[in-house]
Amino acid sequence: MVLFGSQNEADLMIEATQLEGFSPELKLYIKTLLTACAYAGSGNVMKVQEMQHLVAKTKEEVHPKVKSIAVIAISIIALGEEIGMEMITRTFNHFLQYGDISVKKSVCLALSLIR
């Protein structure tokens, strides 16, 4: 809850977080979730693109659960901006066409968040 809306101040905290004892997939999942909380409603295009890059990676590179949370993070970040939400709707259409099953499942929830 401390990170909600803190944006740049949260970047140092997210990067400095030592998640020793956790698997690399869980570390990436937690960092993605923290980033989504920190940039919630900001419309930050760079963070949206960062999440899109996570979704575009293969199953071997990124765990499907990380991809799912990245899709939801895209909608949470774009929530505050009308033009951004229209662009995200187009992006979600591409996710539905070309994404794997974990991404397709997450798109439904992400679309409901921006509407």
N, C-alpha and C positions, 0 to 999 in steps of 0.2 A: 504493500500500500504506500510505502514511502516514495516509490519511484513514479507514481502516476503523474504524468504531465511534466516531469522534471527535465526531459529532453537531454541537452548536452551535459548537464551535471551528472546524469545517470551513466553516461558512457564510461567515465573513469571507474565508477563503482562496478559496472558490469564487466569490464575488462580485468579489473583487479580481483574479482571474485575468485578465490581459490577453492575449487570444488574437488579437493583431493578425495580419492576413494570412489569417485563416480566414474562410470564408463564415459568414453568420449561422446557417445550418442546422447546420454543424459545431460552432459555438460552443454552440448549445443542446444538441446531442448530447453534447458533452463535459461540460457542466454537469449534465445529467441523469444521466450515468454517475457523475460525482463525488458527486452527492447520494445516489445509490443506495449507493455504497460507504460514505459517511460515516454513513448511517442504517441500515446493514445489521443486521437482527435487532432493531431498537429498537422496532418496532411503533408508531412515531410517526404518529398519525392525520393530522396536518397535512401531512406530506410525502406520505402516501398520497393525500390529496385533491389535492395539487399535481400529482402524476403523473396522476391521473384527469382533471384539467382539460386536461393536455397531450393525453391520448388523445381527449378529446371534441372537440378543435378540428378544423377542416376541413383537407383536404390543402393548401389554399392558405396556411393559417396556419402549419402545422407539417409538416415533412417526414415521410413514412411511417416512415423509419428511426428518427426521434426517438420516434415513437409506439411502435414496437416495443421500444425500450430502456426506455420509460416503463412498459410493461406488465411487463417483466421486473423493473424496479426496484420495482414495487408488491409483487411476491412476495418480493423480497429484503428489503424493509423490514418486511413483515408476518411474516417467518419466525419471529420469536421469541415470538409470541403466539398462543395457540390460538383465542381468540374472533376475533381479527383475521383469522386464516387462514380461518375459516368465512365471515366477511363478504366476504373477497376472492374466495372461491370463487363466491359469488353475483354479485359484480361481474364476474368473468370470464365467467359465463353470459350476462350482458348484453352483454359485449364480443363474445362469439361470435354473438349474435343480431343486433346492430346495428352492429358495428364494420366497418371496411374490411378488405381482405384482409391487409394488413400486421399489423394488430392480431390478427386471427384466427390467423395463423401463430405469433405470439408467445405466445398464450394457452397453447398446448400445452406449450411449454417452461416457462412460468411456473407452470403447474399441477404439472408434474413437480418443480419446485423446492420447492414447499410440501408435497409428500407424502413 
